[in-house]
Amino acid sequence: MPDPSQFNIDRTYPGRWTITFSNPPINMFVPKTIVELGTLMTDLEADPSVKVVVFQSANPDFFIAHLDVSNAVERPEVLGLWRDFVLRLSSTSVVSIAKIRARTRGIGNEFVLACDMRFASRQSALFGNPEIGVGLVPGGGALEWLPRLVGRSRALEIVLSADDFDADVAERYGWVNRTLNDDDLDPFVDTLAGRLASFDRETLAAAKAQINRFGTPTATELQSSTDMFFSALAWPSAQARRVKVRSIGYGVPSDFELNFGRYLPALGQADDDSTHTQPA
């Protein structure tokens, strides 16, 4: 039997899709995820009735954990597919909304940044780009989207600290449109999606295209960060950090994955100093 899709599409309501991501146990992006997103995008573009798409997660702890770097390294072409997906998602006439609960880091954050709007649970949403902490640089769009959304200084804080940021900070920075209490998140997004779906597709598309003149990255810009990401994989310091990461619960349900940001400073310490810097 073929592997089940990681994306479930609900077409119950006219004019909108709700797409739920599920890749147990922690919703990591693997090469298959990115290939599926390309196929999904083709289907979305081919449906003239859809006006709004809402992305959500089936996992209560992870919206999207991050990229599975080891598998991605074995298939470097998938980040080219990722760049194409991001450009298509941001330019399509369909309005995209990310409804975010729990953790979204790395390529997960880059995914929601590429969506047209982002709404987050005040109680559970957590955002971050931890790449610097493991000796890499974000290669999937964070370096292009964040300065446009939050400004240069805050983008530097987010990327260089490699830390986790809660939903309230994300809202204050302009990283997300707004945060809502968890019980209010679903009805708010449902109401907004229904409102948008009541309007004419051509009008929505025209307005989105005009706004896209200000604030969307180019293919060249995105490719430059992807190239830097692959260059960083060969740096000895980055390789040493990734060895440490793999030994403390990377890619599996673990306290490390739940609290990624708190662990990263310890990766730069000598082995005999690490006991003084581990999170409590």
Disulfide bonds with the S-S distance in Angstrom:
none
